[in-house]
Amino acid sequence: MYASLWSVLPGPAWVRVLILVVLVAVVLAVCVFVVFPWLNTFINVTDVTVE
């Protein structure tokens, strides 16, 4: 899977690495700002199990 992704990306190796870093940053930002707040509505954080 990673080899096919690497071969699809354009440019020399440093451009490919830069594109992958940007893609990882975008995925993490979507998780932090969209996915995790959405999941927080389903999780009750007021239930404490440690006294």
Buried (B, 14 or more C-beta within 10 A) or exposed (E): EEEEEEEEBEEEEEEBEEBBEEEEEEEEEEEEEEEEEEEEEEEEEEEEEEE
